[in-house]
Amino acid sequence: MRQKVLATTFLLFSTVLAGCGGGYGYNYRYVSYGPPPPRYYGAIGVAPGPGYVWTNGYWAWRGGRYDWMDGRWVRPPRGRTAWIEGRWDRDGRGWAYRPGHWR
């Protein structure tokens, strides 16, 4: 009986934890034409506090069209990490967005 409970608990937690790792892989959606030029800000203002990093805006593909996602101030998840900007790349299948990430 105890083995069944342990096996069921292990299976349950494995399933829950597997769903948490979805952000580490890339699920690229290819678009047939490239994004518009990026928007540039005249002034981005002052950071809301020490340690904040500005992340530029980008064009996201949503609902069959490009939508501009504004830049924002964010705090790095760990000390001494750098923000790597997302980018649109073109290959033989079309355009795909590689999301920004912390390194």
Order of alpha helices (4+ residues) and beta strands (2+ residues): alpha-beta-beta-beta-beta-beta-beta-beta-beta
